[in-house]
């Protein structure tokens, strides 16, 4: 009971933000709309119910979901302010995402086959690629969407998790990828597992080059390099991968026109402010016009920014909530990544530790890539801001990843000393509560 009492205060803050924000949106409208109040009420109810369920189900890390609740709340508020229709759709995806999160967190820990599927994961990535190439539609220069009537799906979102599972499966048992007695030109050779792993990893990332998915490619390579640096003791292997990245980046700039366009727009968007540099210029104008405190919910002009509800939603946050609001979002992502890494460090099982670490890195790198792009820190690559940007594929996949991360924090996978510390803390808390009563 004491845990629930201590947890209730931050949940109340999230609920209060919903009430205030949707109340301001109702004042912003020219005529009173009951739909805004219904939307705000739904958000308050589901935030309360979901966070209380996290406590009742005795998940190991309650702060993880609370942090995400805050991020989703901010995202839905901004999306609803931009377009009420999209806001309602995002609320629907939020509810579906919650169901996916709880189901995944409860089911994941009961399945023990993930580690043995090291050869299956690249095949799944290939299947997702072929599915996209045969049935996909080109959107904004990239073939990465599949449409089923009004419903759209982005297979590369699933591919991110598949790639993380592949890396984790390899490093939990590297010998599985060793190729023995391979005959090449009448000679028998053995191929060391790390080179097979590297080849399969680059194959999966290469599929994204064909789809022009630069943002996802950069994200996967960042995760790959960090996990390789952590788990592989061969500095030569790491340097080879680093060299291949530099070579690949150089060749991309020289050979791929769409990469050249993005690089030019990043270096000097003001040279073609009405053309190639329009997006980033409008993004910077919006952030600058918000100042430190912002224009206020509903009082900015984020509609001038193309794709403001997806790629550039951080710019809208900064315009209406100010630089302090933007810094608050960044701090929430830092908390999310920190809690994810903390979960990973407490896991005794090598496979699930790598999965948890990979997901934490995914959230961290993805938020850095898109935020860095919209503030002109790095070239814009066009991926979504986790839990904040509009999109069913992005939001549900993020909740799926969060469910897996929460599932890995089960005591089934935790290190023995971590279990002991958790039990000791619980006993001390119960004793203190009894003395107080």
C-alpha positions in Angstrom: 0.0 0.0 0.0 2.9 2.4 0.8 4.3 1.9 -2.6 1.0 2.8 -4.2 0.8 5.9 -2.0 4.3 7.0 -3.0 3.6 6.4 -6.6 0.3 8.2 -6.6 1.8 11.7 -6.5 3.7 11.6 -9.8 0.7 10.0 -11.5 -1.5 12.8 -10.2 0.9 15.3 -11.9 0.6 13.5 -15.2 -3.2 13.5 -14.8 -3.2 17.2 -13.8 -1.2 18.1 -17.0 -3.9 16.4 -19.0 -6.6 18.3 -17.3 -4.8 21.7 -17.7 -3.7 21.1 -21.3 -7.1 19.9 -22.6 -8.8 22.6 -20.7 -6.6 25.2 -22.5 -7.4 23.5 -25.8 -11.1 23.9 -25.1 -10.6 27.6 -24.5 -8.5 27.9 -27.7 -11.4 26.6 -29.8 -13.8 29.2 -31.2 -16.8 27.2 -29.9 -17.1 24.8 -27.0 -16.5 21.2 -27.9 -17.4 18.4 -25.6 -15.0 16.1 -27.6 -12.0 17.9 -26.1 -13.2 17.2 -22.6 -14.0 13.6 -23.4 -10.5 13.2 -24.9 -9.0 14.7 -21.8 -11.1 12.5 -19.5 -10.1 9.4 -21.4 -6.5 10.2 -21.1 -6.8 10.8 -17.3 -8.6 7.5 -16.8 -6.3 5.4 -18.9 -3.1 7.0 -17.4 -4.5 6.2 -13.9 -5.6 2.7 -14.7 -2.5 1.7 -16.6 -0.1 3.0 -13.9 -2.1 1.3 -11.1 -2.0 -2.0 -13.0 1.8 -1.6 -13.2 1.8 -1.6 -9.4 -0.8 -4.3 -8.9 1.1 -6.7 -11.3 4.3 -6.1 -9.4 6.5 -5.1 -12.3 10.0 -4.5 -11.2 10.3 -0.9 -12.5 7.3 1.4 -12.1 9.1 4.6 -13.0 9.7 3.2 -16.5 6.0 3.2 -17.5 5.3 6.5 -15.6 8.0 8.2 -17.7 6.5 6.9 -20.9 3.0 8.0 -19.7 4.3 11.6 -19.5 5.9 11.4 -22.9 2.7 10.0 -24.5 0.6 12.6 -22.7 2.7 15.4 -24.2 2.6 13.9 -27.6 -1.2 13.5 -27.7 -1.7 17.0 -26.4 0.4 18.5 -29.2 -1.1 16.2 -31.8 -4.7 17.0 -30.7 -3.9 20.7 -30.8 -2.6 20.3 -34.4 -5.4 18.1 -35.7 -8.2 16.8 -33.4 -8.9 13.9 -35.8 -5.3 12.7 -35.6 -5.5 13.3 -31.8 -8.4 10.9 -31.4 -6.6 8.3 -33.6 -3.5 8.7 -31.4 -5.6 8.2 -28.2 -6.9 5.0 -29.8 -3.3 3.8 -30.6 -2.4 4.7 -27.0 -5.1 2.4 -25.6 -4.0 -0.4 -28.0 -0.4 0.2 -27.1 -1.2 -0.2 -23.4 -2.8 -3.6 -24.1 0.3 -4.6 -26.2 2.6 -3.5 -23.3 0.8 -5.5 -20.6 0.4 -8.6 -22.7 4.0 -8.5 -23.9 5.4 -7.9 -20.4 3.4 -10.8 -19.0 3.9 -13.3 -21.8 7.6 -12.5 -22.7 9.0 -14.0 -19.5 7.1 -17.3 -20.1 8.7 -17.9 -23.5 12.3 -19.4 -23.6 13.0 -19.9 -27.3 14.2 -16.3 -28.1 17.9 -17.1 -27.7 17.9 -20.1 -30.0 16.5 -18.2 -33.1 19.8 -16.6 -34.1 19.4 -17.7 -37.7 15.7 -16.9 -37.8 16.0 -13.2 -37.1 17.8 -12.3 -40.3 15.2 -14.3 -42.3 12.4 -12.3 -40.5 14.1 -9.1 -41.5 14.4 -10.3 -45.1 10.7 -11.3 -45.1 9.7 -7.8 -43.8 11.9 -6.3 -46.6 10.3 -8.4 -49.3 6.9 -7.6 -48.0 7.6 -3.9 -48.2 9.1 -4.1 -51.6 6.3 -6.1 -53.1 3.3 -4.4 -51.4 4.8 -1.2 -50.1 4.2 2.4 -51.2 6.9 5.1 -51.6 6.2 7.9 -49.1 8.5 11.0 -48.9 11.1 9.2 -51.0 11.3 6.0 -49.0 9.5 2.7 -49.8 8.6 1.8 -46.2 4.8 1.8 -45.8 2.2 -0.8 -46.5 -1.4 0.4 -46.8 -4.5 -1.7 -46.1 -7.3 0.8 -46.8 -7.2 3.4 -44.0 -4.7 1.4 -42.0 -1.0 1.8 -42.7 1.9 -0.2 -41.3 5.7 0.4 -41.3 7.6 -3.0 -41.3 10.9 -1.4 -40.5 9.5 -0.6 -37.0 9.4 -4.3 -36.3 12.8 -4.8 -37.9 14.4 -2.7 -35.2 13.4 -5.1 -32.5 14.3 -8.1 -34.7 17.8 -6.7 -35.2 18.2 -6.2 -31.4 17.1 -9.8 -30.8 19.6 -11.0 -33.4 22.5 -9.2 -31.8 21.5 -10.5 -28.3 21.1 -14.1 -29.6 24.6 -14.0 -31.1 26.5 -12.5 -28.1 24.7 -14.9 -25.7 26.2 -17.8 -27.6 28.7 -16.7 -30.3 29.6 -20.3 -31.4 26.2 -20.8 -32.9 27.2 -18.8 -36.0 30.6 -20.6 -36.6 30.7 -22.2 -40.0 32.9 -25.3 -40.1 34.3 -27.3 -43.0 33.1 -24.9 -45.7 34.5 -25.9 -49.1 35.7 -23.1 -51.3 37.6 -24.0 -54.5 38.4 -27.5 -53.2 39.7 -26.1 -49.9 38.0 -26.6 -46.6 37.9 -23.6 -44.3 36.3 -22.6 -41.0 34.6 -19.2 -40.8 34.8 -17.5 -37.4 31.4 -16.7 -35.9 32.1 -12.9 -35.7 32.5 -12.6 -39.4 29.3 -14.5 -40.0 27.6 -12.3 -37.5 29.0 -9.2 -39.1 27.8 -10.3 -42.6 24.3 -11.1 -41.4 24.1 -7.7 -39.5 25.2 -5.8 -42.6 22.8 -7.7 -44.8 19.9 -6.6 -42.6 21.2 -3.0 -42.6 21.8 -3.1 -46.3 18.1 -3.8 -46.9 17.3 -0.4 -45.4 19.6 1.3 -48.0 17.5 -0.2 -50.8 14.4 1.2 -49.1 16.1 4.6 -48.5 15.4 4.3 -44.8 18.4 6.4 -43.7 17.1 7.2 -40.2 16.5 3.5 -39.3 19.8 2.5 -40.8 21.7 5.0 -38.7 19.7 3.9 -35.6 20.5 0.2 -36.2 24.2 0.8 -36.9 24.5 2.9 -33.7 23.0 0.1 -31.7 25.2 -2.5 -33.5 28.4 -0.5 -32.8 27.7 0.1 -29.1 26.7 -3.5 -28.3 29.7 -4.7 -30.3 32.0 -2.4 -28.3 30.5 -3.7 -25.1 30.5 -7.4 -25.9 33.4 -7.9 -28.3 36.9 -7.7 -26.9 38.6 -7.5 -30.3 39.5 -3.8 -31.0 40.5 -4.8 -34.5 36.9 -6.0 -35.2 35.5 -2.7 -33.8 37.9 -0.6 -35.9 37.0 -2.5 -39.0 33.3 -1.7 -38.4 34.1 1.9 -37.8 36.1 2.1 -41.0 33.3 0.5 -43.0 30.9 3.1 -41.5 33.2 6.0 -42.7 33.5 4.3 -46.1 29.8 3.8 -46.4 29.0 7.4 -45.4 31.5 8.7 -47.9 30.1 6.5 -50.7 26.5 7.5 -49.8 27.3 11.2 -50.2 29.1 10.6 -53.5 26.6 8.2 -55.1 23.1 8.8 -53.6 21.3 11.9 -54.6 18.8 12.0 -51.8 21.7 11.9 -49.3 23.3 14.8 -51.0 20.1 16.8 -50.8 19.8 16.2 -47.1 23.4 17.1 -46.5 23.1 20.4 -48.4 19.9 21.3 -46.5 21.7 20.6 -43.2 24.9 22.6 -44.0 23.1 25.7 -45.3 19.2 25.6 -45.3 19.1 29.4 -45.8 20.6 29.0 -49.3 17.4 27.5 -50.6 14.9 28.4 -47.9 11.9 28.0 -50.1 13.0 24.6 -51.4 15.5 22.0 -49.9 16.0 24.0 -46.7 12.3 24.8 -46.1 11.6 22.1 -43.4 14.7 22.7 -41.3 14.3 26.5 -41.6 10.7 26.5 -40.5 11.7 24.2 -37.6 14.3 26.6 -36.4 11.9 29.5 -36.8 9.3 27.7 -34.6 11.8 26.8 -31.9 13.1 30.4 -31.9 9.7 32.0 -31.7 8.8 29.9 -28.7 11.6 31.4 -26.6 12.2 30.0 -23.1 8.6 29.7 -22.0 6.7 29.1 -25.2 3.8 30.8 -26.8 1.3 28.6 -24.9 -0.8 25.6 -26.0 -2.8 26.5 -29.1 -1.1 29.9 -29.5 1.8 29.0 -31.8 1.9 28.5 -35.6 3.4 25.0 -36.0 1.3 24.4 -39.1 4.0 26.1 -41.2 6.3 23.2 -40.5 5.8 20.2 -43.0 5.2 16.9 -41.3 4.9 18.7 -37.9 2.8 15.9 -36.3 5.5 13.2 -37.1 9.1 14.1 -37.8 9.0 17.7 -36.5 6.8 17.3 -33.5 9.7 18.3 -31.2 9.7 21.7 -32.9 6.0 22.2 -32.1 6.7 21.2 -28.5 9.4 23.9 -28.3 7.3 26.5 -29.9 4.3 26.2 -27.6 6.0 25.0 -24.4 9.3 26.8 -24.9 12.9 25.7 -24.6 12.2 24.6 -21.0 9.5 22.3 -22.4 11.9 20.9 -24.9 14.5 20.3 -22.3 11.9 18.6 -20.2 11.2 16.2 -23.0 14.9 15.4 -23.3 15.2 14.8 -19.6 12.3 12.4 -19.8 14.1 10.4 -22.5 17.3 10.4 -20.4 15.3 9.0 -17.5 13.8 6.4 -19.8 17.2 5.3 -21.1 18.7 5.4 -17.6 16.0 3.1 -16.2 16.4 0.8 -19.2 20.1 0.5 -18.6 19.6 0.0 -14.9 17.2 -2.9 -15.7 19.9 -4.4 -18.1 22.6 -4.2 -15.4 20.4 -6.1 -13.0 19.7 -9.0 -15.3 21.7 -12.2 -14.8 20.8 -13.8 -18.1 23.2 -12.7 -20.8 20.6 -12.8 -23.7 17.9 -10.8 -21.9 20.6 -8.4 -20.6 21.6 -7.6 -24.2 18.0 -7.3 -25.3 17.2 -4.8 -22.5 20.4 -2.8 -23.2 19.6 -2.8 -27.0 16.1 -1.5 -26.4 17.3 1.2 -24.0 19.9 2.2 -26.7 17.1 2.2 -29.3 15.0 4.7 -27.4 18.1 6.9 -26.7 19.6 6.9 -30.2 16.2 7.3 -31.9 15.3 10.4 -29.8 18.8 11.8 -30.3 18.7 11.3 -34.1 15.4 13.0 -34.6 15.8 15.8 -32.0 19.3 16.4 -33.4 17.9 16.6 -36.9 15.2 19.2 -36.2 17.5 21.5 -34.3 20.2 21.2 -37.0 22.7 19.4 -34.9 23.0 16.5 -37.3 21.5 16.0 -40.8 17.8 15.3 -40.8 17.0 11.6 -41.5 13.2 11.4 -40.9 12.3 9.0 -38.1 9.7 9.4 -35.4 10.2 10.6 -31.9 9.3 7.6 -29.7 6.0 7.8 -27.8 5.5 11.5 -28.9 5.2 11.5 -32.8 1.9 10.6 -34.4 1.7 7.1 -35.9 0.1 3.8 -35.0 3.1 1.7 -36.1 5.6 3.8 -34.2 3.5 4.0 -31.0 2.5 0.4 -30.8 6.0 -0.8 -31.6 7.4 1.4 -28.9 5.0 0.0 -26.4 5.9 -3.5 -27.6 9.6 -2.7 -27.0 8.7 -1.3 -23.6 6.8 -4.4 -22.7 9.8 -6.5 -23.7 12.0 -4.3 -21.5 9.6 -4.6 -18.6 9.4 -8.4 -19.2 13.2 -8.7 -19.0 13.1 -7.0 -15.6 11.2 -10.0 -14.2 12.8 -11.7 -11.2 13.2 -14.7 -13.4 16.0 -13.0 -15.2 17.4 -10.8 -12.5 20.8 -11.5 -11.0 20.7 -13.2 -7.6 22.2 -10.3 -5.7 19.6 -8.0 -7.3 16.8 -10.3 -6.1 18.3 -10.3 -2.6 18.5 -6.5 -2.5 15.0 -6.1 -3.8 13.6 -8.6 -1.2 15.6 -6.9 1.6 14.3 -3.5 0.6 10.8 -4.8 0.6 11.2 -6.4 4.0 12.6 -3.2 5.4 9.8 -1.2 4.0 7.2 -3.5 5.5 8.9 -3.4 8.9 9.0 0.4 8.8 5.3 0.5 7.9 4.4 -1.8 10.7 6.4 0.3 13.2 4.6 3.5 12.0 1.2 1.9 12.4 
